[in-house]
């Protein structure tokens, strides 16, 4: 599945080992095996998430949605509605029903960056999503079945609730690039390159 034509090339070191692991994970069924990247800011967690998505085998559906959201950028007052959606009249100003990011990613992939920025109640609600594969909109009385592959990332200073972290089947620890400058992957935006010429 192409992701903005990004190519990461790493021939040795920790990054190369991570890429090898991601290529294996990409062949697994991610619907029931969500992936979590942890590491410091600027370590390349989003690029690695893109790399994982790039290597997921194509299925019968063409161009499945791949949504990205930075949880820090969501309004604290509206973050639950943005993620889970809301019913008409659920709160003051809810004049129409709203489809949340999770529902809009149906049959696709949703990348939640800085998921640790979510409040504990929202982390607990997202944990139930991972466990039950259902969402309940704000103001709703019934849960709806959904099929979304989840990838998430968080920094070390924004830890997840233990139960939520445990629910991620694959946990990838990304080393700080400033401590491994010789292992910084080569990133090219545009035409694909022959990785054999780089790291």
C-alpha positions as CSV (number, residue, x, y, z in Angstrom):
1,X,0.0,0.0,0.0
2,X,1.8,3.2,-1.1
3,X,2.3,5.9,1.4
4,X,3.3,9.2,-0.2
5,X,6.1,7.4,-2.0
6,X,8.3,7.3,1.1
7,X,11.3,5.1,1.2
8,X,13.4,4.3,4.3
9,X,16.7,2.5,3.7
10,X,18.7,1.1,6.6
11,X,21.3,-1.6,6.1
12,X,22.6,-2.1,9.6
13,X,22.0,-1.3,13.2
14,X,18.9,-0.9,15.3
15,X,16.8,0.8,12.6
16,X,17.6,-2.0,10.1
17,X,16.4,-4.6,12.6
18,X,13.2,-2.6,13.2
19,X,12.5,-2.5,9.5
20,X,13.0,-6.2,9.2
21,X,10.6,-6.8,12.0
22,X,8.0,-4.5,10.5
23,X,8.2,-6.3,7.2
24,X,7.2,-9.5,9.1
25,X,4.5,-7.8,11.1
26,X,3.0,-6.4,7.9
27,X,2.2,-9.9,6.7
28,X,0.2,-10.6,9.8
29,X,-3.5,-9.8,10.3
30,X,-3.3,-6.4,12.0
31,X,-7.1,-6.2,12.6
32,X,-6.7,-8.1,15.9
33,X,-3.0,-7.3,16.4
34,X,-2.6,-3.5,16.8
35,X,0.9,-2.0,16.7
36,X,2.4,0.5,19.2
37,X,5.6,2.5,18.6
38,X,7.3,4.1,21.6
39,X,10.3,6.4,21.6
40,X,11.4,10.0,22.1
41,X,10.1,12.9,20.0
42,X,11.8,13.1,16.6
43,X,12.9,9.4,16.5
44,X,10.9,8.6,13.4
45,X,7.9,6.8,14.8
46,X,5.6,8.1,12.1
47,X,8.0,7.3,9.3
48,X,8.2,3.7,10.7
49,X,4.4,3.5,10.8
50,X,4.3,4.6,7.2
51,X,6.9,1.9,6.4
52,X,4.7,-0.7,8.0
53,X,1.7,0.4,6.1
54,X,3.7,0.4,2.8
55,X,4.5,-3.3,3.3
56,X,1.0,-4.5,4.1
57,X,0.0,-6.8,1.2
58,X,-2.7,-5.3,-1.1
59,X,-6.1,-7.0,-0.8
60,X,-9.2,-6.9,-3.1
61,X,-10.0,-3.4,-1.9
62,X,-8.2,-0.7,-3.8
63,X,-6.7,2.2,-1.8
64,X,-8.1,1.5,1.6
65,X,-8.2,4.6,3.8
66,X,-5.1,5.4,5.9
67,X,-5.9,8.1,8.3
68,X,-3.5,9.9,10.7
69,X,-4.3,12.0,13.7
70,X,-2.1,13.6,16.3
71,X,-4.0,13.4,19.6
72,X,-2.2,16.4,20.9
73,X,-3.8,18.5,18.2
74,X,-7.4,17.5,19.1
75,X,-9.5,19.9,21.2
76,X,-9.8,18.7,24.7
77,X,-13.5,19.5,24.7
78,X,-14.2,17.7,21.4
79,X,-11.6,14.9,21.4
80,X,-14.0,12.2,22.3
81,X,-16.4,13.3,19.6
82,X,-13.6,13.6,17.0
83,X,-12.5,10.0,17.7
84,X,-15.8,8.2,18.4
85,X,-18.4,10.5,16.7
86,X,-21.6,11.8,18.3
87,X,-25.3,11.5,17.9
88,X,-27.5,14.5,17.1
89,X,-28.4,16.3,20.3
90,X,-25.7,14.5,22.3
91,X,-24.5,17.9,23.8
92,X,-25.1,21.6,23.2
93,X,-24.2,22.4,19.7
94,X,-24.6,18.9,18.4
95,X,-27.0,19.8,15.6
96,X,-26.2,16.8,13.5
97,X,-24.8,13.3,13.8
98,X,-21.0,13.3,13.4
99,X,-18.9,10.4,12.1
100,X,-15.7,10.0,14.2
101,X,-12.2,9.2,12.9
102,X,-12.4,5.6,14.0
103,X,-15.6,5.0,12.0
104,X,-14.4,6.9,9.0
105,X,-11.4,4.5,8.9
106,X,-13.6,1.5,8.4
107,X,-11.9,-1.2,6.5
108,X,-8.7,0.8,6.6
109,X,-5.9,1.9,8.9
110,X,-5.9,4.6,11.6
111,X,-2.6,5.9,13.0
112,X,-3.0,7.6,16.4
113,X,0.1,9.7,17.1
114,X,0.8,10.7,20.7
115,X,-2.0,8.4,22.0
116,X,-0.6,8.8,25.5
117,X,-2.0,12.4,25.4
118,X,-5.5,11.0,25.7
119,X,-7.0,11.2,29.2
120,X,-7.3,8.1,31.2
121,X,-11.1,7.8,30.6
122,X,-10.5,8.0,26.8
123,X,-7.7,5.5,27.0
124,X,-10.0,3.1,28.8
125,X,-12.7,3.7,26.2
126,X,-10.2,3.0,23.4
127,X,-9.1,-0.1,25.2
128,X,-12.7,-1.4,24.9
129,X,-12.6,-0.6,21.2
130,X,-9.5,-2.8,20.8
131,X,-11.1,-5.6,22.9
132,X,-14.6,-5.6,21.5
133,X,-14.0,-4.2,18.0
134,X,-17.0,-1.9,18.6
135,X,-17.5,1.8,19.1
136,X,-20.3,3.8,20.8
137,X,-20.8,7.4,19.7
138,X,-21.2,10.1,22.3
139,X,-24.8,10.2,23.2
140,X,-25.5,6.8,21.6
141,X,-27.1,3.9,23.3
142,X,-25.8,1.1,21.0
143,X,-22.4,0.0,20.0
144,X,-21.5,-0.5,16.3
145,X,-19.2,-3.2,15.0
146,X,-16.2,-1.9,13.0
147,X,-13.2,-3.2,11.2
148,X,-10.1,-0.9,11.6
149,X,-6.4,-1.7,11.8
150,X,-4.8,0.4,14.5
151,X,-1.3,1.7,14.7
152,X,-0.3,4.1,17.5
153,X,2.7,5.9,18.8
154,X,3.6,7.7,22.0
155,X,6.6,9.3,23.7
156,X,8.2,8.1,26.9
157,X,6.8,11.1,28.9
158,X,3.2,10.2,27.8
159,X,2.9,6.6,29.0
160,X,-0.2,4.5,28.4
161,X,-2.4,2.8,30.9
162,X,-0.8,-0.6,31.6
163,X,-3.9,-2.5,30.3
164,X,-4.0,-0.5,27.1
165,X,-0.3,-0.9,26.4
166,X,-0.7,-4.6,27.0
167,X,-3.5,-4.8,24.5
168,X,-1.1,-3.8,21.6
169,X,0.1,-7.1,20.1
170,X,3.3,-5.6,18.7
171,X,5.4,-3.0,20.7
172,X,8.3,-1.4,18.8
173,X,10.8,0.6,20.8
174,X,12.4,3.2,18.6
175,X,15.9,4.5,19.7
176,X,16.7,8.2,19.8
177,X,18.3,9.1,16.5
178,X,20.6,11.6,18.1
179,X,22.3,8.8,19.9
180,X,22.6,6.7,16.8
181,X,23.5,9.2,14.1
182,X,25.2,6.6,12.0
183,X,22.0,4.6,11.9
184,X,19.7,7.4,10.7
185,X,17.7,5.9,7.8
186,X,17.8,7.5,4.4
187,X,14.5,9.1,3.6
188,X,13.5,10.1,0.1
189,X,10.3,11.8,-0.8
190,X,9.4,11.2,-4.5
191,X,10.6,8.5,-6.8
192,X,11.6,5.2,-5.3
193,X,15.3,4.4,-5.0
194,X,17.4,1.4,-5.0
195,X,18.0,0.9,-1.3
196,X,21.1,-1.1,-1.9
197,X,23.0,2.2,-2.5
198,X,22.2,3.5,1.0
199,X,22.8,2.4,4.6
